[in-house]
Amino acid sequence: MTRRGAPTLGRVKEFWIYTLARIALFAVTWGMVAGAWLLVTGEASLGWSLIIAFILSGIGSYVVLQGPREALAQRVQTRAASATTRYEEMRSKEDTD
């Protein structure tokens, strides 16, 4: 049993799935960009390969990670609605006291 405010894997699962998928997508993209840069020019530019990989992985995540992003958004929306409901209940209790 966990405390009400203590995070558990079930409560933050969507966040970690999306975050780890973004990191993995960036790492793969960076490896591909740096590898292609190295093959073409014979030397890899760390700064430019990072910038290009960041842009390409951002575009790619829009398409590739649509499912996990929507699951995370749904989880956030559900939690926000729950917090709003609890707040309104507490506020109505104060009004009746």
C-alpha positions in Angstrom: 0.0 0.0 0.0 1.4 3.4 -0.9 0.6 6.9 0.5 -1.8 9.0 -1.6 0.9 11.4 -2.9 3.6 8.7 -3.4 4.4 8.0 -7.0 4.1 4.4 -8.2 5.0 2.8 -11.5 1.3 2.6 -12.4 0.8 6.3 -11.8 3.7 7.4 -14.0 4.0 4.6 -16.4 2.9 6.6 -19.5 5.4 9.4 -18.6 8.3 7.0 -18.4 7.3 5.1 -21.6 7.1 8.3 -23.6 10.2 9.8 -22.1 12.4 6.7 -22.7 11.0 6.4 -26.2 11.9 10.0 -26.9 15.5 9.4 -25.6 15.9 6.2 -27.5 14.6 7.9 -30.7 17.0 10.7 -30.3 19.9 8.4 -29.6 19.2 6.3 -32.7 18.7 9.4 -34.8 22.0 10.9 -33.5 23.8 7.7 -34.3 22.5 7.7 -37.8 23.2 11.4 -38.4 26.8 11.1 -37.0 27.4 7.9 -38.9 26.2 9.4 -42.2 28.2 12.6 -41.6 31.3 10.4 -40.8 30.9 8.4 -44.0 30.4 11.4 -46.2 33.1 13.8 -44.8 35.5 11.5 -43.0 35.0 13.3 -39.7 32.0 13.8 -37.4 30.9 17.2 -36.2 29.5 16.7 -32.7 27.6 20.0 -32.5 26.0 19.9 -35.9 25.1 16.2 -35.7 23.4 16.9 -32.3 21.4 19.8 -33.7 20.3 17.9 -36.8 19.5 14.8 -34.7 17.4 16.9 -32.3 15.4 18.4 -35.2 14.9 15.1 -37.0 14.0 13.2 -33.8 11.5 15.9 -32.9 9.8 15.5 -36.3 10.0 11.7 -36.1 8.5 11.6 -32.6 5.5 13.5 -33.8 4.7 10.5 -36.1 6.3 7.5 -34.4 5.4 8.3 -30.8 1.8 9.3 -31.4 0.3 6.4 -29.4 2.4 6.9 -26.2 2.0 10.7 -26.4 -1.8 10.3 -26.6 -1.7 7.9 -23.6 0.3 10.4 -21.6 -2.1 13.2 -22.5 -5.1 11.1 -21.5 -3.5 10.3 -18.2 -2.7 14.0 -17.5 -6.3 14.9 -18.5 -7.7 12.3 -16.2 -5.6 13.4 -13.3 -6.4 17.0 -13.8 -10.1 16.3 -13.9 -9.8 14.2 -10.7 -7.8 17.1 -9.0 -10.5 19.6 -10.1 -13.3 17.4 -8.7 -11.5 17.0 -5.4 -10.8 20.7 -5.2 -14.5 21.5 -5.9 -15.6 19.0 -3.3 -13.3 20.6 -0.7 -14.5 24.1 -1.6 -18.2 23.1 -1.3 -17.5 21.6 2.1 -15.9 24.9 3.2 -18.9 26.8 1.9 -21.4 24.7 3.9 -19.4 24.9 7.2 
